[in-house]
Amino acid sequence: MKTFLVCALEPSANLHLKEVLKAYKKDFGKFEIHGIYDESLCKEFDLNSRPL
């Protein structure tokens, strides 16, 4: 499983991160992200990880 470190402090950064996560889901299937991001992305992408 792939793990990615992200830092999306601003709301617009989370919008861009959402598009990146869509591509990751297509390419890798399951993955984890760690770092700073909007917690709503966890539910949307069925992630077990939580933001810092």
PDB file of N, CA, C and O in Angstrom:
ATOM      1  N   MET A   1       0.852  -1.173   0.000  1.00  0.00           N
ATOM      2  CA  MET A   1       0.000   0.000   0.000  1.00  0.00           C
ATOM      3  C   MET A   1       0.900   1.239   0.000  1.00  0.00           C
ATOM      4  O   MET A   1       1.904   1.292   0.710  1.00  0.00           O
ATOM      5  N   LYS A   2       0.530   2.208  -0.791  1.00  0.00           N
ATOM      6  CA  LYS A   2       1.270   3.465  -0.883  1.00  0.00           C
ATOM      7  C   LYS A   2       0.863   4.390   0.265  1.00  0.00           C
ATOM      8  O   LYS A   2      -0.290   4.393   0.696  1.00  0.00           O
ATOM      9  N   THR A   3       1.820   5.167   0.749  1.00  0.00           N
ATOM     10  CA  THR A   3       1.581   6.175   1.768  1.00  0.00           C
ATOM     11  C   THR A   3       2.112   7.506   1.268  1.00  0.00           C
ATOM     12  O   THR A   3       3.228   7.583   0.755  1.00  0.00           O
ATOM     13  N   PHE A   4       1.308   8.557   1.417  1.00  0.00           N
ATOM     14  CA  PHE A   4       1.685   9.883   0.947  1.00  0.00           C
ATOM     15  C   PHE A   4       1.620  10.875   2.096  1.00  0.00           C
ATOM     16  O   PHE A   4       0.710  10.817   2.924  1.00  0.00           O
ATOM     17  N   LEU A   5       2.584  11.781   2.146  1.00  0.00           N
ATOM     18  CA  LEU A   5       2.605  12.862   3.119  1.00  0.00           C
ATOM     19  C   LEU A   5       2.092  14.121   2.426  1.00  0.00           C
ATOM     20  O   LEU A   5       2.606  14.512   1.377  1.00  0.00           O
ATOM     21  N   VAL A   6       1.078  14.753   3.015  1.00  0.00           N
ATOM     22  CA  VAL A   6       0.487  15.934   2.385  1.00  0.00           C
ATOM     23  C   VAL A   6       0.412  17.100   3.369  1.00  0.00           C
ATOM     24  O   VAL A   6       0.395  16.908   4.585  1.00  0.00           O
ATOM     25  N   CYS A   7       0.368  18.296   2.822  1.00  0.00           N
ATOM     26  CA  CYS A   7       0.190  19.515   3.616  1.00  0.00           C
ATOM     27  C   CYS A   7      -0.753  20.430   2.834  1.00  0.00           C
ATOM     28  O   CYS A   7      -0.337  21.115   1.899  1.00  0.00           O
ATOM     29  N   ALA A   8      -2.013  20.430   3.225  1.00  0.00           N
ATOM     30  CA  ALA A   8      -3.025  21.250   2.553  1.00  0.00           C
ATOM     31  C   ALA A   8      -3.656  22.165   3.605  1.00  0.00           C
ATOM     32  O   ALA A   8      -4.714  21.860   4.154  1.00  0.00           O
ATOM     33  N   LEU A   9      -2.997  23.277   3.872  1.00  0.00           N
ATOM     34  CA  LEU A   9      -3.446  24.185   4.930  1.00  0.00           C
ATOM     35  C   LEU A   9      -4.626  25.053   4.520  1.00  0.00           C
ATOM     36  O   LEU A   9      -5.489  25.350   5.346  1.00  0.00           O
ATOM     37  N   GLU A  10      -4.674  25.459   3.276  1.00  0.00           N
ATOM     38  CA  GLU A  10      -5.715  26.369   2.814  1.00  0.00           C
ATOM     39  C   GLU A  10      -6.863  25.588   2.170  1.00  0.00           C
ATOM     40  O   GLU A  10      -6.642  24.506   1.627  1.00  0.00           O
ATOM     41  N   PRO A  11      -8.086  26.124   2.225  1.00  0.00           N
ATOM     42  CA  PRO A  11      -9.221  25.441   1.604  1.00  0.00           C
ATOM     43  C   PRO A  11      -8.992  25.114   0.125  1.00  0.00           C
ATOM     44  O   PRO A  11      -9.391  24.047  -0.342  1.00  0.00           O
ATOM     45  N   SER A  12      -8.362  26.015  -0.599  1.00  0.00           N
ATOM     46  CA  SER A  12      -8.121  25.750  -2.022  1.00  0.00           C
ATOM     47  C   SER A  12      -7.141  24.596  -2.210  1.00  0.00           C
ATOM     48  O   SER A  12      -7.224  23.864  -3.196  1.00  0.00           O
ATOM     49  N   ALA A  13      -6.218  24.432  -1.273  1.00  0.00           N
ATOM     50  CA  ALA A  13      -5.273  23.315  -1.354  1.00  0.00           C
ATOM     51  C   ALA A  13      -6.005  21.987  -1.205  1.00  0.00           C
ATOM     52  O   ALA A  13      -5.631  20.999  -1.837  1.00  0.00           O
ATOM     53  N   ASN A  14      -7.038  21.956  -0.381  1.00  0.00           N
ATOM     54  CA  ASN A  14      -7.822  20.734  -0.218  1.00  0.00           C
ATOM     55  C   ASN A  14      -8.609  20.404  -1.478  1.00  0.00           C
ATOM     56  O   ASN A  14      -8.819  19.230  -1.786  1.00  0.00           O
ATOM     57  N   LEU A  15      -9.047  21.423  -2.208  1.00  0.00           N
ATOM     58  CA  LEU A  15      -9.731  21.175  -3.487  1.00  0.00           C
ATOM     59  C   LEU A  15      -8.776  20.525  -4.486  1.00  0.00           C
ATOM     60  O   LEU A  15      -9.155  19.595  -5.199  1.00  0.00           O
ATOM     61  N   HIS A  16      -7.554  21.010  -4.534  1.00  0.00           N
ATOM     62  CA  HIS A  16      -6.555  20.417  -5.430  1.00  0.00           C
ATOM     63  C   HIS A  16      -6.180  19.013  -4.955  1.00  0.00           C
ATOM     64  O   HIS A  16      -6.014  18.102  -5.765  1.00  0.00           O
ATOM     65  N   LEU A  17      -6.047  18.846  -3.642  1.00  0.00           N
ATOM     66  CA  LEU A  17      -5.714  17.535  -3.082  1.00  0.00           C
ATOM     67  C   LEU A  17      -6.798  16.517  -3.423  1.00  0.00           C
ATOM     68  O   LEU A  17      -6.495  15.357  -3.703  1.00  0.00           O
ATOM     69  N   LYS A  18      -8.037  16.936  -3.401  1.00  0.00           N
ATOM     70  CA  LYS A  18      -9.150  16.040  -3.735  1.00  0.00           C
ATOM     71  C   LYS A  18      -8.980  15.467  -5.141  1.00  0.00           C
ATOM     72  O   LYS A  18      -9.210  14.278  -5.358  1.00  0.00           O
ATOM     73  N   GLU A  19      -8.582  16.299  -6.086  1.00  0.00           N
ATOM     74  CA  GLU A  19      -8.367  15.833  -7.462  1.00  0.00           C
ATOM     75  C   GLU A  19      -7.173  14.882  -7.547  1.00  0.00           C
ATOM     76  O   GLU A  19      -7.201  13.903  -8.293  1.00  0.00           O
ATOM     77  N   VAL A  20      -6.136  15.174  -6.784  1.00  0.00           N
ATOM     78  CA  VAL A  20      -4.963  14.289  -6.747  1.00  0.00           C
ATOM     79  C   VAL A  20      -5.355  12.935  -6.160  1.00  0.00           C
ATOM     80  O   VAL A  20      -4.929  11.895  -6.662  1.00  0.00           O
ATOM     81  N   LEU A  21      -6.163  12.941  -5.102  1.00  0.00           N
ATOM     82  CA  LEU A  21      -6.587  11.688  -4.478  1.00  0.00           C
ATOM     83  C   LEU A  21      -7.445  10.846  -5.417  1.00  0.00           C
ATOM     84  O   LEU A  21      -7.387   9.617  -5.376  1.00  0.00           O
ATOM     85  N   LYS A  22      -8.231  11.490  -6.251  1.00  0.00           N
ATOM     86  CA  LYS A  22      -9.009  10.749  -7.257  1.00  0.00           C
ATOM     87  C   LYS A  22      -8.070   9.987  -8.183  1.00  0.00           C
ATOM     88  O   LYS A  22      -8.324   8.828  -8.511  1.00  0.00           O
ATOM     89  N   ALA A  23      -6.992  10.632  -8.602  1.00  0.00           N
ATOM     90  CA  ALA A  23      -6.009   9.980  -9.477  1.00  0.00           C
ATOM     91  C   ALA A  23      -5.290   8.861  -8.732  1.00  0.00           C
ATOM     92  O   ALA A  23      -5.056   7.794  -9.300  1.00  0.00           O
ATOM     93  N   TYR A  24      -4.936   9.092  -7.462  1.00  0.00           N
ATOM     94  CA  TYR A  24      -4.273   8.055  -6.664  1.00  0.00           C
ATOM     95  C   TYR A  24      -5.177   6.837  -6.527  1.00  0.00           C
ATOM     96  O   TYR A  24      -4.719   5.700  -6.651  1.00  0.00           O
ATOM     97  N   LYS A  25      -6.461   7.075  -6.270  1.00  0.00           N
ATOM     98  CA  LYS A  25      -7.399   5.958  -6.104  1.00  0.00           C
ATOM     99  C   LYS A  25      -7.475   5.138  -7.389  1.00  0.00           C
ATOM    100  O   LYS A  25      -7.532   3.909  -7.348  1.00  0.00           O
ATOM    101  N   LYS A  26      -7.474   5.818  -8.517  1.00  0.00           N
ATOM    102  CA  LYS A  26      -7.522   5.136  -9.813  1.00  0.00           C
ATOM    103  C   LYS A  26      -6.237   4.340 -10.055  1.00  0.00           C
ATOM    104  O   LYS A  26      -6.293   3.205 -10.529  1.00  0.00           O
ATOM    105  N   ASP A  27      -5.082   4.926  -9.732  1.00  0.00           N
ATOM    106  CA  ASP A  27      -3.793   4.295 -10.011  1.00  0.00           C
ATOM    107  C   ASP A  27      -3.386   3.242  -8.984  1.00  0.00           C
ATOM    108  O   ASP A  27      -2.832   2.205  -9.348  1.00  0.00           O
ATOM    109  N   PHE A  28      -3.659   3.501  -7.693  1.00  0.00           N
ATOM    110  CA  PHE A  28      -3.145   2.631  -6.639  1.00  0.00           C
ATOM    111  C   PHE A  28      -4.220   1.838  -5.907  1.00  0.00           C
ATOM    112  O   PHE A  28      -3.891   0.910  -5.169  1.00  0.00           O
ATOM    113  N   GLY A  29      -5.476   2.171  -6.087  1.00  0.00           N
ATOM    114  CA  GLY A  29      -6.537   1.493  -5.344  1.00  0.00           C
ATOM    115  C   GLY A  29      -6.560   1.991  -3.905  1.00  0.00           C
ATOM    116  O   GLY A  29      -7.148   3.033  -3.616  1.00  0.00           O
ATOM    117  N   LYS A  30      -5.924   1.252  -3.006  1.00  0.00           N
ATOM    118  CA  LYS A  30      -5.866   1.650  -1.601  1.00  0.00           C
ATOM    119  C   LYS A  30      -4.573   2.397  -1.331  1.00  0.00           C
ATOM    120  O   LYS A  30      -3.518   2.048  -1.860  1.00  0.00           O
ATOM    121  N   PHE A  31      -4.664   3.433  -0.496  1.00  0.00           N
ATOM    122  CA  PHE A  31      -3.494   4.214  -0.117  1.00  0.00           C
ATOM    123  C   PHE A  31      -3.783   4.916   1.204  1.00  0.00           C
ATOM    124  O   PHE A  31      -4.931   4.981   1.643  1.00  0.00           O
ATOM    125  N   GLU A  32      -2.753   5.430   1.821  1.00  0.00           N
ATOM    126  CA  GLU A  32      -2.878   6.213   3.042  1.00  0.00           C
ATOM    127  C   GLU A  32      -2.296   7.591   2.801  1.00  0.00           C
ATOM    128  O   GLU A  32      -1.354   7.754   2.025  1.00  0.00           O
ATOM    129  N   ILE A  33      -2.864   8.583   3.474  1.00  0.00           N
ATOM    130  CA  ILE A  33      -2.247   9.907   3.462  1.00  0.00           C
ATOM    131  C   ILE A  33      -2.028  10.326   4.912  1.00  0.00           C
ATOM    132  O   ILE A  33      -2.832  10.011   5.789  1.00  0.00           O
ATOM    133  N   HIS A  34      -0.951  11.024   5.147  1.00  0.00           N
ATOM    134  CA  HIS A  34      -0.619  11.551   6.469  1.00  0.00           C
ATOM    135  C   HIS A  34      -0.273  13.016   6.314  1.00  0.00           C
ATOM    136  O   HIS A  34       0.290  13.417   5.296  1.00  0.00           O
ATOM    137  N   GLY A  35      -0.601  13.815   7.308  1.00  0.00           N
ATOM    138  CA  GLY A  35      -0.267  15.231   7.265  1.00  0.00           C
ATOM    139  C   GLY A  35      -1.447  16.106   7.633  1.00  0.00           C
ATOM    140  O   GLY A  35      -2.278  15.744   8.466  1.00  0.00           O
ATOM    141  N   ILE A  36      -1.506  17.262   6.997  1.00  0.00           N
ATOM    142  CA  ILE A  36      -2.524  18.269   7.294  1.00  0.00           C
ATOM    143  C   ILE A  36      -3.450  18.405   6.088  1.00  0.00           C
ATOM    144  O   ILE A  36      -3.015  18.764   4.994  1.00  0.00           O
ATOM    145  N   TYR A  37      -4.734  18.114   6.305  1.00  0.00           N
ATOM    146  CA  TYR A  37      -5.726  18.174   5.233  1.00  0.00           C
ATOM    147  C   TYR A  37      -7.115  18.149   5.852  1.00  0.00           C
ATOM    148  O   TYR A  37      -7.254  17.911   7.051  1.00  0.00           O
ATOM    149  N   ASP A  38      -8.130  18.389   5.057  1.00  0.00           N
ATOM    150  CA  ASP A  38      -9.517  18.411   5.524  1.00  0.00           C
ATOM    151  C   ASP A  38      -9.977  16.985   5.847  1.00  0.00           C
ATOM    152  O   ASP A  38      -9.858  16.083   5.017  1.00  0.00           O
ATOM    153  N   GLU A  39     -10.498  16.796   7.050  1.00  0.00           N
ATOM    154  CA  GLU A  39     -10.915  15.470   7.504  1.00  0.00           C
ATOM    155  C   GLU A  39     -12.042  14.873   6.648  1.00  0.00           C
ATOM    156  O   GLU A  39     -12.199  13.653   6.612  1.00  0.00           O
ATOM    157  N   SER A  40     -12.817  15.700   5.968  1.00  0.00           N
ATOM    158  CA  SER A  40     -13.905  15.183   5.130  1.00  0.00           C
ATOM    159  C   SER A  40     -13.377  14.290   4.000  1.00  0.00           C
ATOM    160  O   SER A  40     -14.113  13.453   3.478  1.00  0.00           O
ATOM    161  N   LEU A  41     -12.122  14.464   3.628  1.00  0.00           N
ATOM    162  CA  LEU A  41     -11.536  13.626   2.582  1.00  0.00           C
ATOM    163  C   LEU A  41     -11.405  12.174   3.036  1.00  0.00           C
ATOM    164  O   LEU A  41     -11.423  11.260   2.211  1.00  0.00           O
ATOM    165  N   CYS A  42     -11.273  11.958   4.349  1.00  0.00           N
ATOM    166  CA  CYS A  42     -11.158  10.596   4.881  1.00  0.00           C
ATOM    167  C   CYS A  42     -12.409   9.786   4.562  1.00  0.00           C
ATOM    168  O   CYS A  42     -12.325   8.642   4.118  1.00  0.00           O
ATOM    169  N   LYS A  43     -13.558  10.387   4.792  1.00  0.00           N
ATOM    170  CA  LYS A  43     -14.820   9.696   4.534  1.00  0.00           C
ATOM    171  C   LYS A  43     -15.039   9.506   3.034  1.00  0.00           C
ATOM    172  O   LYS A  43     -15.444   8.432   2.590  1.00  0.00           O
ATOM    173  N   GLU A  44     -14.772  10.542   2.272  1.00  0.00           N
ATOM    174  CA  GLU A  44     -15.011  10.491   0.830  1.00  0.00           C
ATOM    175  C   GLU A  44     -14.170   9.425   0.134  1.00  0.00           C
ATOM    176  O   GLU A  44     -14.637   8.778  -0.804  1.00  0.00           O
ATOM    177  N   PHE A  45     -12.926   9.240   0.593  1.00  0.00           N
ATOM    178  CA  PHE A  45     -12.029   8.282  -0.044  1.00  0.00           C
ATOM    179  C   PHE A  45     -11.832   7.023   0.795  1.00  0.00           C
ATOM    180  O   PHE A  45     -10.941   6.222   0.512  1.00  0.00           O
ATOM    181  N   ASP A  46     -12.662   6.846   1.831  1.00  0.00           N
ATOM    182  CA  ASP A  46     -12.632   5.663   2.688  1.00  0.00           C
ATOM    183  C   ASP A  46     -11.220   5.409   3.231  1.00  0.00           C
ATOM    184  O   ASP A  46     -10.673   4.314   3.100  1.00  0.00           O
ATOM    185  N   LEU A  47     -10.652   6.445   3.839  1.00  0.00           N
ATOM    186  CA  LEU A  47      -9.297   6.360   4.381  1.00  0.00           C
ATOM    187  C   LEU A  47      -9.340   6.066   5.877  1.00  0.00           C
ATOM    188  O   LEU A  47     -10.191   6.589   6.596  1.00  0.00           O
ATOM    189  N   ASN A  48      -8.422   5.232   6.336  1.00  0.00           N
ATOM    190  CA  ASN A  48      -8.317   4.940   7.763  1.00  0.00           C
ATOM    191  C   ASN A  48      -7.493   5.993   8.496  1.00  0.00           C
ATOM    192  O   ASN A  48      -7.613   6.133   9.713  1.00  0.00           O
ATOM    193  N   SER A  49      -6.666   6.729   7.775  1.00  0.00           N
ATOM    194  CA  SER A  49      -5.811   7.738   8.393  1.00  0.00           C
ATOM    195  C   SER A  49      -6.618   8.988   8.723  1.00  0.00           C
ATOM    196  O   SER A  49      -7.681   9.227   8.150  1.00  0.00           O
ATOM    197  N   ARG A  50      -6.098   9.777   9.652  1.00  0.00           N
ATOM    198  CA  ARG A  50      -6.731  11.028  10.066  1.00  0.00           C
ATOM    199  C   ARG A  50      -5.703  12.146   9.992  1.00  0.00           C
ATOM    200  O   ARG A  50      -4.512  11.903  10.182  1.00  0.00           O
ATOM    201  N   PRO A  51      -6.148  13.374   9.716  1.00  0.00           N
ATOM    202  CA  PRO A  51      -5.199  14.491   9.637  1.00  0.00           C
ATOM    203  C   PRO A  51      -4.592  14.817  11.001  1.00  0.00           C
ATOM    204  O   PRO A  51      -5.154  14.491  12.046  1.00  0.00           O
ATOM    205  N   LEU A  52      -3.443  15.463  10.961  1.00  0.00           N
ATOM    206  CA  LEU A  52      -2.785  15.911  12.203  1.00  0.00           C
ATOM    207  C   LEU A  52      -3.504  17.103  12.777  1.00  0.00           C
ATOM    208  O   LEU A  52      -3.103  17.623  13.819  1.00  0.00           O
TER     209      LEU A  52
END
